[in-house]
Each structure stands twice: as C-alpha cells, then as structure tokens.
Amino acid sequence: MEEIIRKIRIIPLKNILVHERVVGRWVHNLGTYMEEAGIQKNPIVVHKARDKYIVLDGMHRVEALRHLGYQDIMVYEVDYFNEEIKLCGWDAIVFGSFNVPEVLKSLFSRNYIIRKESQRVRLQKLVQERKVLFGLRDRKKNQYAVILRDNKLDRIPHNKYLDVVISAVQRVENYFDNRNIRTQYVPEVTSDSNFLTLKGDAILYRPVFTKEDIIHRTLTGKIFPRKSTRHLIPCRPLRVDINLIILKEKMSLKAKNKLLYSHLMWCFKGGRVRYYPESVYIFAD
C-alpha cells in the first residue's frame, strides 16, 4: 500500500500534457459537477516523460480544472511501459441515416480510394493491421474501407502514417459532429456485438495505436482524436476525494502533498481502503 500511496501526489497543471482531443461540453459539464462536489474524486493517471506528465486517463478532468483556473492537480504516476498496463482502442457506433459510400466519396479526394469489401472480410482486422486507414459498415452489412491510392500505406514512414490516419478519422468524425449525427464509443473487442445490440445505423472501425505512438506524438505537440485510447490499469486508486480547496490554495506543493499524504494515511489506518479484485462498472465519474 505504501508504494501506491507514494505514487499519488499533487503536481502543477502546467506540467500536464493530454494526448487526446476533448469534447467541450463534457469539459463544461464535468467542471460544473466538480465545483458543486468540491472534490477531485480520482487521481489523473499519468506517465512521466522527460519533464512532463502525459495523461493516460482523465483528459476531461484535466481540462475542466484548467478551465476553472486551478494551478495544481492530483495524479497517480505509473510506468506506462509496465506490461500489466494494456493499451486498447474504441470503435464508434453511429446513430443517423446516411449513405456511406456517398459521404466517403465527398470527404476523400483523389489521393484516396473507397473500396467496398466483401461481407466475409473482417474489416476491423484490416484496420488494426494498418492495411486500411479506417472502415465503415452499415446496417445492411455493406463494408467500405478507406485506403491511400496505390495502396502505399505500408510504404510510408510511420510518423507520416500517423498523420494520415488521424487526419482521415478526424475528417469523418467532424462530418458527424457538424450534422449532429450521434456517435457512441464502445470497446473495439465488443464493438460488433454492441452494434447489433444498440441497433446503430453504422459502425466506424477506428485504428488502435501503440504506447510508443502515444508518447512520441504527444511530446512533439500533436494529439490524437477523442477516444483514441482505452487503458487497462491495474491497482488504480479511486475515490481519494481530495478537497479542491487544497488544489486552489496558494501554498507550496510540498505543503499540499503533505496534506494529501496525511489524508491518504488517515484513510489507510482507518481501514477505509478496500481492494476489489473483480471488474468494476463506473456509471458516473
């Protein structure tokens, strides 16, 4: 437990880097909720790279506290390259009627090809193997892949691949946003079954990135589309419930962390810390 407690601390928000885009209304709503509750419930999960902390989980909480004018934030530092930390992805269920091939042809120029795939092809697998940029399947099981013309995806430098695939995904998601077509993000491992259960109009198969992608791109000032990563982090501390007054007070970080440590030890010695080995569902965070 001492090892867990030592990894929970308060650091300056200016040292935090987010690796994904956020949704403005989510930031606003979360900020309002945090102000009303008066606490930061859960530490932001971060990995230290050089002199910065890259957020693995908690992008919207970071931006909410920034928007509210806070200078500091509570974090839980992990070693991202610990093999127990898993990096997964999200696909998107699309709710709204639209003609998939027509929309794709209108969004992508002569540098791209819209290829219709057989229903027998696992389109999601092609995306994850980086053989296509992304894919869309409609309710009638018609499948369409977006690829670079001349199929040169495997021949371009990796950093260029990231630029191309991220630009492509953002282009189609911006189309949905601008027309108020709702999307719901679901884990890539269950997206096909979720698509059937939720009765969506289409499913967007999105790329899955690597830990190296996340670190390098974030440090170079580039970020990923919203909901690009899904992290499985063992022994994640929840409900620390640090008072926002401590984060806002004009006192040294050393003093703030001393207060935080006292709070954590009070919880531990008072038998308030519980470990749940089973899966947990969080309905509001």
C-alpha positions in Angstrom: 0.0 0.0 0.0 2.9 2.4 0.7 4.0 2.0 -2.9 0.5 3.0 -4.1 0.4 6.0 -1.8 3.8 7.3 -2.8 2.6 7.4 -6.5 -0.4 9.7 -5.6 0.6 13.3 -5.4 -0.2 16.9 -6.4 1.7 18.4 -9.3 1.3 21.7 -11.4 -1.2 21.6 -14.2 1.3 23.3 -16.4 3.4 20.1 -16.5 0.5 18.0 -17.8 0.1 17.0 -21.4 -3.1 15.5 -22.8 -2.8 13.1 -25.7 -6.4 13.2 -27.0 -8.8 15.9 -28.0 -11.6 16.6 -25.6 -15.3 17.4 -26.1 -16.1 21.0 -25.0 -19.5 20.2 -23.5 -18.1 17.3 -21.5 -15.4 19.6 -20.0 -18.0 22.2 -19.1 -20.4 19.7 -17.5 -17.6 17.9 -15.6 -16.2 21.2 -14.3 -19.7 22.2 -13.0 -20.0 18.9 -11.3 -16.6 19.0 -9.7 -17.2 22.6 -8.4 -20.5 21.5 -6.9 -19.0 18.4 -5.3 -16.0 20.4 -4.1 -13.6 17.5 -4.6 -11.3 15.8 -7.2 -12.5 12.2 -6.7 -10.0 10.2 -8.6 -6.3 10.9 -9.4 -5.4 11.5 -13.0 -3.3 8.6 -14.3 -0.1 9.9 -15.8 3.3 8.7 -17.2 6.3 10.9 -16.7 8.3 11.5 -20.0 11.2 14.0 -19.8 10.0 16.8 -17.6 6.3 16.4 -18.5 3.4 14.1 -17.4 1.4 12.6 -20.2 -2.2 11.9 -19.2 -3.3 8.3 -19.8 -6.7 8.6 -18.2 -8.5 11.8 -17.2 -8.2 14.2 -20.1 -11.5 15.9 -19.4 -10.9 16.3 -15.7 -7.5 18.0 -16.6 -9.2 20.5 -19.0 -12.1 21.1 -16.5 -9.7 22.1 -13.8 -7.7 24.3 -16.2 -10.9 25.9 -17.3 -11.8 26.6 -13.7 -8.5 28.3 -13.1 -6.8 25.7 -10.9 -3.0 25.6 -10.9 -2.5 22.1 -9.5 -4.0 18.6 -9.9 -3.8 15.3 -8.1 -2.2 12.5 -10.2 -1.3 8.8 -9.9 2.0 8.2 -11.7 2.6 4.8 -13.4 5.2 3.3 -15.6 3.4 3.2 -19.0 5.7 0.5 -20.3 4.8 -1.9 -17.5 3.4 -4.9 -19.4 0.5 -5.0 -17.0 -0.8 -1.7 -18.4 -2.7 -2.5 -21.6 -3.5 -0.1 -24.4 -6.7 -0.8 -26.3 -9.0 1.2 -28.5 -12.5 2.3 -29.2 -14.8 1.9 -32.2 -17.8 4.2 -32.8 -21.5 3.2 -33.2 -23.1 5.8 -35.5 -26.8 6.8 -35.0 -28.2 8.6 -38.0 -29.1 7.6 -41.5 -26.6 8.5 -44.2 -25.3 7.0 -47.5 -21.9 5.6 -46.5 -20.2 5.5 -49.9 -21.5 8.9 -51.0 -20.3 10.5 -47.7 -16.9 8.9 -48.0 -16.5 10.0 -51.7 -17.4 13.5 -50.7 -14.9 13.6 -47.9 -11.9 12.0 -49.6 -10.1 13.3 -52.6 -8.1 11.7 -55.4 -5.4 10.6 -53.0 -7.7 8.0 -51.5 -9.7 5.0 -52.7 -13.1 4.0 -51.2 -13.1 0.2 -51.5 -16.2 -1.9 -50.9 -15.2 -5.1 -49.1 -16.9 -8.5 -49.1 -19.1 -9.3 -46.1 -16.8 -12.2 -45.4 -13.8 -9.8 -44.8 -13.1 -8.8 -41.2 -12.9 -5.1 -41.8 -11.9 -4.4 -38.2 -8.9 -6.7 -38.6 -7.7 -4.8 -41.7 -7.9 -1.5 -39.7 -6.0 -2.9 -36.8 -3.3 -4.5 -39.1 -2.9 -1.0 -40.7 -3.8 -2.3 -44.1 -6.6 0.3 -44.4 -7.0 3.7 -42.7 -10.4 3.0 -41.2 -13.6 1.3 -42.2 -17.4 1.8 -42.1 -20.1 -0.9 -42.1 -23.8 0.0 -42.4 -26.9 -1.8 -41.1 -27.2 -3.9 -44.2 -23.6 -5.2 -43.6 -22.1 -3.3 -46.6 -18.5 -2.6 -45.8 -16.3 0.2 -47.0 -12.6 0.7 -46.4 -10.7 4.0 -46.9 -7.2 3.4 -48.3 -4.4 5.5 -49.9 -4.4 5.4 -53.7 -1.9 2.8 -55.0 -2.2 1.1 -51.6 1.1 2.6 -50.4 0.1 2.7 -46.8 2.7 0.2 -45.8 5.5 2.1 -47.6 5.2 5.5 -46.0 7.2 6.4 -42.8 5.4 5.6 -39.6 5.1 9.2 -38.4 3.6 10.1 -41.8 1.2 7.1 -41.4 0.0 8.6 -38.0 -0.6 12.0 -39.6 -2.6 10.4 -42.5 -4.7 8.1 -40.4 -5.5 10.6 -37.7 -6.5 13.2 -40.3 -8.7 10.7 -42.0 -10.5 9.7 -38.8 -11.0 13.3 -37.8 -12.4 14.2 -41.1 -15.2 11.6 -40.9 -16.0 12.3 -37.3 -16.1 16.1 -38.0 -18.7 15.3 -40.6 -20.8 13.5 -38.0 -20.4 16.3 -35.5 -21.3 19.1 -38.0 -24.5 17.3 -38.8 -25.4 16.4 -35.2 -25.1 12.7 -36.1 -24.6 11.0 -32.7 -21.7 8.6 -32.1 -21.3 6.3 -29.1 -17.8 4.9 -28.4 -17.5 1.2 -27.4 -14.5 -1.1 -26.8 -13.1 -2.4 -30.0 -13.3 -6.0 -28.6 -17.1 -5.8 -28.3 -18.0 -3.3 -31.0 -19.6 -5.8 -33.4 -21.9 -7.2 -30.7 -22.6 -3.6 -29.4 -23.6 -2.6 -32.9 -26.2 -5.2 -33.0 -27.5 -4.6 -29.5 -27.6 -0.8 -29.8 -29.2 -1.0 -33.3 -26.9 1.6 -34.8 -27.0 2.8 -38.3 -23.3 2.3 -39.0 -20.1 1.2 -37.2 -16.8 3.1 -37.6 -13.8 0.8 -37.2 -11.0 3.0 -35.8 -7.2 2.4 -35.6 -5.5 1.1 -32.5 -2.2 2.8 -31.6 0.9 1.8 -29.7 2.3 3.2 -26.4 5.3 4.5 -28.4 2.9 6.3 -30.7 1.2 8.0 -27.7 4.4 9.2 -26.1 6.3 10.4 -29.2 3.4 12.2 -30.8 2.3 13.9 -27.5 5.8 15.1 -26.8 6.1 16.6 -30.3 2.9 18.7 -29.7 0.5 16.6 -31.7 -2.6 14.9 -30.2 -4.9 12.1 -31.2 -8.7 12.3 -32.0 -11.0 12.0 -29.0 -11.4 8.5 -27.6 -8.3 7.1 -29.4 -7.1 5.1 -26.4 -8.6 2.8 -23.8 -6.2 1.9 -21.0 -6.5 -1.0 -18.6 -4.6 0.0 -15.5 -4.3 -2.5 -12.6 -4.5 -1.3 -9.0 -6.0 2.1 -10.0 -6.7 4.2 -6.9 -10.3 5.6 -6.9 -12.3 7.9 -4.6 -9.3 9.6 -2.9 -11.7 12.6 -2.7 -9.1 15.4 -2.2 -10.8 18.8 -1.4 -10.5 21.3 -4.2 -9.6 24.0 -1.7 -6.2 22.3 -1.3 -5.6 22.4 -5.0 -6.6 26.1 -5.1 -4.8 27.4 -2.1 -1.7 29.5 -2.7 0.7 27.2 -0.7 3.8 25.3 -1.7 3.5 21.9 -3.5 5.4 20.4 -0.5 2.7 21.6 1.9 -0.1 20.4 -0.4 1.5 17.0 -0.8 1.9 16.8 3.0 -1.8 17.3 3.4 -2.6 14.8 0.7 -0.3 12.2 2.3 -1.9 12.8 5.7 -5.3 12.2 4.1 -4.2 9.0 2.4 -2.7 7.6 5.6 -5.8 8.5 7.6 -7.8 6.5 5.1 -5.4 3.6 5.2 -5.0 3.5 9.0 -8.7 3.9 9.5 -9.5 0.8 7.4 -11.2 2.9 4.7 -9.1 1.4 1.8 -10.6 -1.6 0.1 -9.3 -3.7 -2.8 -11.8 -5.2 -5.3 -10.2 -7.9 -7.5 -13.3 -8.2 -9.6 -14.3 -6.0 -12.6 -15.9 -2.7 -11.6 -18.5 -0.6 -13.5 -18.4 3.2 -13.0 -21.6 4.9 -14.1 -20.6 8.5 -13.3 -17.0 9.8 -13.0 
